[in-house]
Amino acid sequence: MLRALLALLAVFGLAACNPPYQQKNGVWHFEDVAMDLEPGEELVPLNKRFAKSQKRAFHRNTPIAGAEGRTFVALDENYAKDARRAYWAHTYREPIEYFLVPRSRVTPIRDARVAAFKALGEGYAGDGAQVWYRGTAFPVRSAATFAPLAYGYARDDVSGYYNRVEIAGSDGKSFRALDPSYAVDARQAYFSEVGSASEGSTIAIQGVDVGSFKEVGNLYAKDARTVFYRGQPLEGADATSFEAVSGDHEAPDAKDKNRSYKRGKPVAPA
C-alpha cells in the first residue's frame, strides 16, 4: 500500500514539474492540446502561460489578436506587452461545458504607456501614471510609488488602500499590513473587511497605542492596554494575557487569564 501511494505521489510530482509548453513528436503542445502553428513557425515559450513566434503571440494555446510576436514579452502569468500594446490575460470557463474547459481571454489595456508598463504582482500593474488591477484601472494618489501589500492591502507615498479603496487619513509611506483584517501606519491602526457586495471597508481604530499594537488572530488585536475585536474595544479583556486559540466551530476562539471568548463575547471563566 505504501509503495503504491509513493508511486502515485511520484507521478503527480513529475506532472507538476512538466512545463505546459512541450514538443511531442515534433509538434508543440500546450498541456495536452496541439498548437495550431503555421509551417516553419518556431514557438518560443516565455513562461507557463505565454509563448510567441516571430509573427504571433499566444496565451496558453490561443493566438492573441493583434499582438506582435517579434517584440512580445511576458511580464508575469497574466500581464504581457509588445511594442504597441499592453495586455491582461486570464482563463474563464463556460457553464455549458460544465466549467471543465479553461479558455483564454486576452484584453488590450487602453491608454497604457507601453514602454513603462510593468507587472507589480498580486494582479496589479502600472506605468507610473496609472495603476490597474486585473486589467482595470482604478484611482490612486501616486501611481509612480504604488505597491501592493499582502491581504488585499496596498500603499503609495500618500495613502494606504484596501481592495483598491483609499483608506481616508492613512499615511502611505508608513502603511503596512498585519493580517487580513488589521493594518497600521505611523499614526493609526485600521480594521478592514469585505462586505456582502465584495467591497472593502476600513475603519480607523480609536484610542490605539500604535507602537504596541499587533494582530492576535481570529479578528482580534491588542495594544499594551486594550484588546480589540473587529476593531472595537473588548471591555474587560486583559491585554497582557490575551491570546487567540484554535478549536472547533463551537469552541472559544480566544482567552485571557480571567475568561474565554467567542466572537468577541465572554463565554466562560478561563
C-alpha positions as CSV (number, residue, x, y, z in Angstrom):
1,M,0.0,0.0,0.0
2,L,2.8,2.4,0.9
3,R,4.7,1.6,-2.2
4,A,1.6,2.3,-4.3
5,L,1.0,5.6,-2.6
6,L,4.6,6.7,-3.1
7,A,4.4,5.7,-6.7
8,L,1.3,7.8,-7.2
9,L,2.8,10.8,-5.5
10,A,5.9,10.5,-7.7
11,V,3.6,10.5,-10.8
12,F,1.8,13.6,-9.6
13,G,5.2,15.3,-8.8
14,L,6.5,14.6,-12.2
15,A,3.3,16.0,-13.8
16,A,3.6,19.2,-11.7
17,C,7.2,19.6,-12.9
18,N,6.5,19.2,-16.6
19,P,6.3,22.6,-18.4
20,P,3.0,23.3,-20.1
21,Y,4.6,24.1,-23.4
22,Q,6.3,20.9,-24.8
23,Q,7.3,19.4,-28.1
24,K,5.9,15.9,-28.6
25,N,6.9,14.1,-31.8
26,G,8.0,17.4,-33.3
27,V,4.6,19.1,-32.6
28,W,4.3,21.9,-30.0
29,H,1.6,21.3,-27.3
30,F,0.2,23.4,-24.5
31,E,-0.5,20.8,-21.9
32,D,-2.3,18.1,-24.0
33,V,-3.5,20.4,-26.8
34,A,-1.6,20.6,-30.0
35,M,-0.7,24.1,-31.1
36,D,-2.0,25.3,-34.4
37,L,1.2,26.6,-35.8
38,E,2.0,27.6,-39.4
39,P,4.6,25.6,-41.4
40,G,8.1,26.7,-40.2
41,E,6.7,28.8,-37.3
42,E,9.1,28.4,-34.4
43,L,7.5,28.6,-30.9
44,V,9.3,30.2,-28.0
45,P,7.8,29.6,-24.6
46,L,8.1,32.6,-22.3
47,N,6.6,31.3,-19.1
48,K,3.8,28.9,-18.0
49,R,1.1,30.9,-19.8
50,F,2.7,32.9,-22.7
51,A,4.6,32.0,-25.8
52,K,5.5,33.6,-29.1
53,S,6.9,33.2,-32.5
54,Q,8.3,35.9,-34.8
55,K,4.8,36.7,-36.1
56,R,2.4,35.9,-33.3
57,A,2.0,35.7,-29.5
58,F,-0.1,33.1,-27.5
59,H,-1.8,32.9,-24.2
60,R,-1.9,29.2,-23.4
61,N,-2.6,27.7,-26.9
62,T,-4.7,30.7,-28.1
63,P,-3.2,33.3,-30.5
64,I,-3.5,36.9,-29.1
65,A,-5.3,39.0,-31.7
66,G,-3.1,41.9,-33.0
67,A,-0.1,41.0,-30.9
68,E,3.3,41.4,-32.4
69,G,5.4,38.3,-31.8
70,R,8.7,39.9,-32.5
71,T,8.5,42.4,-29.6
72,F,6.2,40.5,-27.3
73,V,7.3,39.9,-23.7
74,A,5.6,38.2,-20.8
75,L,5.6,40.3,-17.6
76,D,4.1,37.6,-15.4
77,E,1.5,34.9,-15.9
78,N,-1.3,37.4,-16.6
79,Y,0.3,40.6,-18.0
80,A,2.3,41.0,-21.2
81,K,3.1,43.6,-23.8
82,D,4.6,44.2,-27.2
83,A,5.9,47.4,-28.8
84,R,2.3,48.7,-29.3
85,R,0.1,47.4,-26.5
86,A,-0.1,46.0,-23.0
87,Y,-2.4,43.0,-22.3
88,W,-4.2,41.4,-19.4
89,A,-4.9,37.7,-20.0
90,H,-6.8,35.2,-17.9
91,T,-8.8,32.0,-18.2
92,Y,-12.6,31.5,-17.9
93,R,-15.0,28.6,-18.1
94,E,-18.4,28.2,-19.7
95,P,-21.3,26.6,-17.8
96,I,-22.4,24.9,-21.0
97,E,-19.2,23.0,-20.8
98,Y,-19.8,22.2,-17.1
99,F,-16.8,24.5,-16.2
100,L,-14.4,21.8,-17.4
101,V,-12.6,23.6,-20.3
102,P,-10.4,26.6,-19.5
103,R,-10.5,29.2,-22.3
104,S,-8.3,32.2,-22.8
105,R,-9.5,35.8,-22.7
106,V,-6.9,38.5,-23.6
107,T,-7.8,42.2,-23.3
108,P,-5.6,45.1,-24.6
109,I,-5.2,47.7,-21.8
110,R,-6.2,51.1,-23.0
111,D,-4.1,54.2,-22.5
112,A,-1.1,52.3,-21.1
113,R,2.3,53.8,-21.6
114,V,3.7,50.6,-23.0
115,A,7.4,51.4,-22.5
116,A,6.9,52.0,-18.8
117,F,4.2,49.3,-18.2
118,K,5.1,46.6,-15.8
119,A,3.5,44.0,-13.6
120,L,3.5,44.8,-9.9
121,G,2.3,41.5,-8.5
122,E,-0.9,40.4,-6.8
123,G,-2.9,41.1,-10.0
124,Y,-1.7,44.7,-10.2
125,A,0.2,46.6,-13.0
126,G,1.3,50.1,-13.5
127,D,3.0,52.5,-15.9
128,G,4.0,55.3,-13.5
129,A,0.9,57.3,-14.4
130,Q,-1.9,54.8,-13.9
131,V,-2.4,51.6,-11.9
132,W,-4.6,48.6,-13.0
133,Y,-6.0,45.6,-11.1
134,R,-6.8,42.5,-13.3
135,G,-6.6,44.8,-16.3
136,T,-9.0,47.5,-15.0
137,A,-7.7,50.9,-14.0
138,F,-8.6,52.5,-10.6
139,P,-7.6,55.8,-9.0
140,V,-4.6,56.1,-6.7
141,R,-2.9,59.1,-5.2
142,S,0.6,58.3,-6.5
143,A,0.8,55.8,-9.3
144,A,4.6,56.1,-9.5
145,T,5.1,54.8,-6.0
146,F,2.2,52.4,-5.8
147,A,3.0,48.9,-4.3
148,P,0.7,46.0,-3.5
149,L,1.0,44.5,0.0
150,A,-0.5,41.3,1.4
151,Y,-4.1,40.5,2.2
152,G,-5.7,43.0,-0.3
153,Y,-3.8,46.0,1.1
154,A,-1.6,48.3,-0.9
155,R,0.2,51.6,-0.5
156,D,1.8,54.5,-2.2
157,D,3.7,57.5,-0.9
158,V,0.4,59.3,0.1
159,S,-2.2,56.7,1.2
160,G,-2.9,53.1,2.1
161,Y,-5.6,51.1,0.3
162,Y,-7.8,48.1,0.9
163,N,-9.3,46.3,-2.0
164,R,-8.4,49.3,-4.2
165,V,-10.3,51.7,-1.9
166,E,-8.3,54.5,-0.4
167,I,-8.1,54.5,3.4
168,A,-9.0,58.0,4.5
169,G,-6.4,59.7,6.6
170,S,-3.8,56.9,6.2
171,D,-0.1,57.6,5.8
172,G,1.1,55.7,2.8
173,K,4.8,56.0,3.5
174,S,4.5,54.1,6.8
175,F,1.4,52.0,6.0
176,R,1.8,48.2,6.4
177,A,-0.5,45.2,6.6
178,L,-0.5,43.0,9.7
179,D,-3.0,40.3,8.7
180,P,-6.2,40.0,6.6
181,S,-8.1,42.3,9.0
182,Y,-5.6,44.8,10.5
183,A,-3.1,47.3,9.2
184,V,-1.2,50.2,10.8
185,D,0.8,53.3,9.9
186,A,2.9,55.6,12.0
187,R,-0.2,57.4,13.4
188,Q,-3.1,55.0,13.4
189,A,-4.4,51.4,13.3
190,Y,-7.1,50.1,11.0
191,F,-9.6,47.3,10.7
192,S,-10.8,46.2,7.3
193,E,-13.3,43.6,6.0
194,V,-15.1,42.7,2.8
195,G,-18.8,43.3,2.7
196,S,-21.6,41.4,1.1
197,A,-21.1,43.2,-2.2
198,S,-17.4,42.1,-2.2
199,E,-16.4,45.7,-1.5
200,G,-13.7,46.5,1.1
201,S,-14.4,48.9,4.0
202,T,-12.0,50.1,6.6
203,I,-12.4,51.9,9.9
204,A,-9.7,53.7,12.0
205,I,-9.5,52.2,15.4
206,Q,-9.9,54.8,18.2
207,G,-7.5,55.1,21.1
208,V,-4.8,52.8,19.9
209,D,-1.2,52.8,21.1
210,V,0.3,52.2,17.6
211,G,3.7,51.3,19.0
212,S,2.5,48.3,20.8
213,F,-0.5,47.4,18.5
214,K,-0.4,43.9,17.0
215,E,-2.8,41.4,15.5
216,V,-3.7,38.4,17.6
217,G,-5.8,36.3,15.2
218,N,-9.5,35.3,14.9
219,L,-10.3,39.0,14.2
220,Y,-8.7,40.1,17.5
221,A,-5.9,42.6,18.0
222,K,-4.4,44.3,21.0
223,D,-2.0,47.0,22.2
224,A,-0.4,47.3,25.6
225,R,-3.7,48.3,27.3
226,T,-6.7,47.3,25.2
227,V,-8.0,44.2,23.3
228,F,-10.0,44.8,20.1
229,Y,-12.4,42.6,18.3
230,R,-13.3,43.7,14.7
231,G,-11.7,47.0,15.5
232,Q,-13.8,47.7,18.6
233,P,-12.6,47.6,22.2
234,L,-13.3,44.4,24.1
235,E,-14.4,45.6,27.5
236,G,-12.9,43.8,30.5
237,A,-10.3,41.8,28.5
238,D,-6.8,41.6,29.9
239,A,-4.4,42.7,27.2
240,T,-1.3,41.3,28.8
241,S,-2.6,37.7,28.9
242,F,-5.0,37.8,25.9
243,E,-4.4,35.3,23.1
244,A,-6.4,33.7,20.3
245,V,-7.0,30.0,20.4
246,S,-7.9,27.4,17.8
247,G,-10.6,24.8,18.1
248,D,-13.8,23.5,16.6
249,H,-16.6,25.9,15.4
250,E,-18.4,26.0,18.7
251,A,-15.3,26.3,21.0
252,P,-14.0,29.6,22.3
253,D,-11.7,31.4,19.9
254,A,-9.7,33.5,22.5
255,K,-8.9,33.7,26.1
256,D,-7.1,35.7,28.8
257,K,-6.2,34.9,32.4
258,N,-9.8,35.5,33.6
259,R,-12.1,34.1,30.9
260,S,-12.7,32.7,27.4
261,Y,-14.3,34.5,24.5
262,K,-16.2,33.6,21.4
263,R,-16.7,36.1,18.5
264,G,-15.8,39.0,20.8
265,K,-18.0,38.0,23.7
266,P,-17.0,36.4,27.1
267,V,-18.4,32.9,27.3
268,A,-16.8,31.2,30.4
269,P,-14.1,31.6,33.0
270,A,-10.6,30.6,31.7
